[in-house]
Amino acid sequence: MQECSGGHPEWHIQGDVLPYIDGNCIVTTMDGSAHRIDGTWDLLIAHPPCTYLSNAGARHLWKGHVLNQERYAKGLDAKNFFLKFLNANCPKICVENPVPSRVYELPKYTQIIQPYEYGHPYSKRTCLWLKNLPPLQPTDIMEPVGTWCPSGSYSHKHSIQHKGLFTKDRAKNRSKTFLGIAQAMAQQWGSTKKTPAPAATGNGGMEKN
């Protein structure tokens, strides 16, 4: 629902992407241009919100050892949204999220990747749920120097030079995709034989190759 931050409004949709994920639609990008999509998308790479699904938020879900019913209900809504992408009518699908809380019983993820496997010297465990896609292969393994944007009250456990990374807008900065990972996805799963059409992002993302 937010405006794009990468300087390419011609590649983005601002709004709910669910009406578009199965293809056969007309999408209007943020520059005002309309694009007709005939058939399904070639590849769907989705990044649904993880606020209520992530295992990192379990301390809020079970605060005082009592299940927070309101937060649990929001987590169930988030799970339903997550599954919309995983079960979309698309031949190749990748859904990305952190390690989920077991209470929501999400399907088992295919693999875990780390930024330090793709040219960025940080750790940030990221799960990929894949359909008809091979596991993403590391491209540039580095020695991690710290945890990328450590979450909330646990950040004090990290070394002094890293615990303060993004103390403001932490959730937004944690949601950013590392360039090295994005490049690996494009190179290993994409095709250079077709001209890319617009990508759509809102609460999730999709790409037509």
C-alpha positions as CSV (number, residue, x, y, z in Angstrom):
1,M,0.0,0.0,0.0
2,Q,3.1,2.3,0.3
3,E,4.6,4.3,-2.5
4,C,7.6,2.6,-4.1
5,S,11.0,3.7,-2.8
6,G,13.3,2.6,-5.6
7,G,12.6,5.5,-8.0
8,H,10.7,3.4,-10.6
9,P,6.9,4.1,-10.4
10,E,6.6,2.6,-13.9
11,W,7.3,-0.8,-12.4
12,H,4.9,-0.7,-9.5
13,I,1.3,-0.8,-8.5
14,Q,0.2,0.9,-5.4
15,G,-2.7,-1.1,-3.9
16,D,-3.9,-4.6,-3.2
17,V,-2.3,-7.1,-5.5
18,L,-4.7,-10.0,-4.9
19,P,-6.9,-9.1,-7.9
20,Y,-3.9,-9.5,-10.2
21,I,-1.9,-12.5,-9.0
22,D,-3.7,-15.0,-11.2
23,G,-3.1,-13.0,-14.4
24,N,-5.7,-12.2,-17.1
25,C,-6.0,-8.7,-15.9
26,I,-5.2,-5.0,-16.6
27,V,-2.9,-3.4,-14.2
28,T,-2.2,0.4,-13.9
29,T,1.3,1.3,-12.7
30,M,2.1,4.3,-10.5
31,D,3.1,6.3,-13.6
32,G,-0.5,6.0,-14.8
33,S,0.2,3.5,-17.6
34,A,-2.2,0.5,-18.1
35,H,-0.8,-2.9,-19.0
36,R,-2.8,-5.9,-20.2
37,I,-1.7,-9.3,-18.9
38,D,-3.0,-12.2,-21.0
39,G,-2.8,-15.6,-19.3
40,T,-0.9,-16.3,-16.1
41,W,2.2,-14.6,-14.9
42,D,5.4,-16.5,-15.7
43,L,6.9,-16.1,-12.2
44,L,5.5,-14.9,-8.9
45,I,7.8,-13.8,-6.2
46,A,5.8,-12.6,-3.1
47,H,6.9,-10.9,0.1
48,P,3.7,-10.9,2.3
49,P,3.9,-9.0,5.6
50,C,5.5,-11.1,8.4
51,T,4.6,-9.0,11.4
52,Y,2.2,-11.5,12.9
53,L,3.6,-14.7,11.5
54,S,7.3,-14.4,12.3
55,N,8.7,-16.5,15.2
56,A,10.5,-13.3,16.3
57,G,7.1,-12.0,17.4
58,A,6.2,-15.0,19.5
59,R,7.0,-13.1,22.7
60,H,4.1,-10.8,21.9
61,L,1.8,-13.7,21.0
62,W,2.4,-15.5,24.3
63,K,3.0,-12.5,26.6
64,G,2.8,-13.6,30.2
65,H,2.4,-17.2,29.0
66,V,-1.2,-16.4,27.9
67,L,-2.2,-16.5,24.2
68,N,-3.0,-13.0,23.0
69,Q,-6.3,-13.7,21.2
70,E,-6.3,-10.5,19.2
71,R,-2.8,-11.0,17.9
72,Y,-3.5,-14.6,17.2
73,A,-6.5,-13.6,15.1
74,K,-4.4,-11.1,13.1
75,G,-1.9,-13.9,12.6
76,L,-4.6,-16.1,11.1
77,D,-5.5,-13.3,8.7
78,A,-1.9,-13.0,7.8
79,K,-1.6,-16.7,7.2
80,N,-4.7,-16.6,4.8
81,F,-3.0,-13.8,2.9
82,F,0.3,-15.7,2.7
83,L,-1.5,-18.8,1.3
84,K,-3.2,-16.7,-1.4
85,F,0.3,-16.2,-3.0
86,L,1.5,-19.8,-2.4
87,N,-1.7,-21.2,-4.0
88,A,-1.9,-18.6,-6.8
89,N,-2.6,-19.8,-10.4
90,C,1.0,-19.4,-11.6
91,P,3.4,-22.1,-12.8
92,K,6.4,-20.8,-10.8
93,I,6.1,-19.4,-7.3
94,C,8.4,-18.1,-4.5
95,V,7.0,-16.8,-1.3
96,E,9.5,-15.2,1.1
97,N,9.2,-14.7,4.9
98,P,11.2,-15.1,8.1
99,V,11.0,-18.3,10.1
100,P,7.3,-18.5,11.1
101,S,5.8,-19.3,14.4
102,R,4.7,-22.9,14.7
103,V,1.3,-22.0,16.1
104,Y,0.1,-20.9,12.6
105,E,1.1,-24.3,11.0
106,L,2.3,-22.8,7.7
107,P,3.5,-25.3,5.1
108,K,7.1,-26.4,5.5
109,Y,9.5,-24.0,3.7
110,T,11.8,-25.2,1.0
111,Q,15.0,-23.6,2.1
112,I,16.6,-20.9,4.3
113,I,18.9,-18.3,2.7
114,Q,21.3,-15.7,4.3
115,P,22.4,-12.3,2.9
116,Y,26.1,-13.4,3.5
117,E,25.6,-16.1,0.8
118,Y,24.9,-13.4,-1.8
119,G,27.6,-10.8,-1.2
120,H,26.3,-9.0,1.9
121,P,28.2,-9.5,5.2
122,Y,25.2,-9.9,7.4
123,S,23.0,-12.7,8.8
124,K,19.2,-12.5,8.4
125,R,17.5,-15.9,8.2
126,T,15.0,-15.9,5.4
127,C,12.7,-18.8,4.3
128,L,11.7,-19.5,0.8
129,W,8.6,-21.5,-0.1
130,L,9.1,-22.7,-3.7
131,K,6.9,-24.2,-6.4
132,N,8.4,-25.5,-9.6
133,L,11.6,-23.6,-8.9
134,P,15.0,-25.0,-8.0
135,P,16.5,-23.9,-4.6
136,L,18.4,-20.6,-4.9
137,Q,22.1,-21.2,-5.0
138,P,24.7,-19.0,-3.2
139,T,26.6,-16.6,-5.4
140,D,29.1,-14.8,-3.2
141,I,29.7,-16.3,0.3
142,M,31.1,-13.8,2.8
143,E,32.0,-13.9,6.5
144,P,29.1,-12.2,8.4
145,V,30.0,-9.3,10.6
146,G,26.7,-9.1,12.4
147,T,22.9,-9.5,12.3
148,W,21.1,-7.2,9.9
149,C,18.6,-5.0,11.8
150,P,18.2,-7.2,14.9
151,S,14.7,-7.2,16.2
152,G,13.4,-5.2,19.2
153,S,14.5,-6.1,22.7
154,Y,16.9,-8.7,21.5
155,S,19.1,-6.1,19.7
156,H,21.2,-5.5,22.8
157,K,22.6,-9.0,22.5
158,H,24.5,-8.0,19.4
159,S,27.9,-6.4,19.3
160,I,28.0,-2.6,19.9
161,Q,28.8,-1.7,16.3
162,H,25.7,-3.6,14.9
163,K,23.0,-3.5,17.6
164,G,22.0,0.0,16.6
165,L,21.4,-0.7,12.9
166,F,18.1,0.9,12.0
167,T,16.8,1.6,15.4
168,K,14.2,3.7,13.6
169,D,11.9,2.3,10.9
170,R,13.2,-1.2,11.9
171,A,10.3,-3.1,10.4
172,K,10.5,-1.2,7.1
173,N,14.3,-1.7,6.8
174,R,14.0,-5.4,7.8
175,S,11.6,-5.9,4.9
176,K,14.0,-4.7,2.2
177,T,15.3,-7.3,-0.2
178,F,19.1,-7.4,-0.5
179,L,20.3,-6.6,-4.0
180,G,22.5,-9.7,-4.2
181,I,19.5,-11.9,-3.4
182,A,17.3,-10.2,-5.9
183,Q,20.0,-10.5,-8.6
184,A,20.4,-14.2,-7.8
185,M,16.6,-14.7,-8.2
186,A,16.6,-12.9,-11.5
187,Q,19.6,-14.7,-12.9
188,Q,18.7,-18.2,-11.7
189,W,14.9,-18.1,-12.2
190,G,14.4,-15.4,-14.8
191,S,14.9,-15.4,-18.6
192,T,16.9,-13.0,-20.7
193,K,14.9,-14.0,-23.8
194,K,11.8,-12.0,-22.9
195,T,11.3,-8.3,-22.2
196,P,10.3,-7.7,-18.5
197,A,6.8,-6.3,-18.0
198,P,5.8,-4.4,-14.9
199,A,6.3,-5.7,-11.4
200,A,3.5,-5.1,-9.0
201,T,3.9,-4.5,-5.3
202,G,1.6,-3.7,-2.4
203,N,1.1,-6.2,0.3
204,G,3.2,-8.7,-1.7
205,G,4.9,-8.5,-5.1
206,M,4.8,-10.1,-8.5
207,E,6.8,-10.0,-11.7
208,K,6.2,-10.9,-15.3
209,N,9.2,-12.0,-17.3
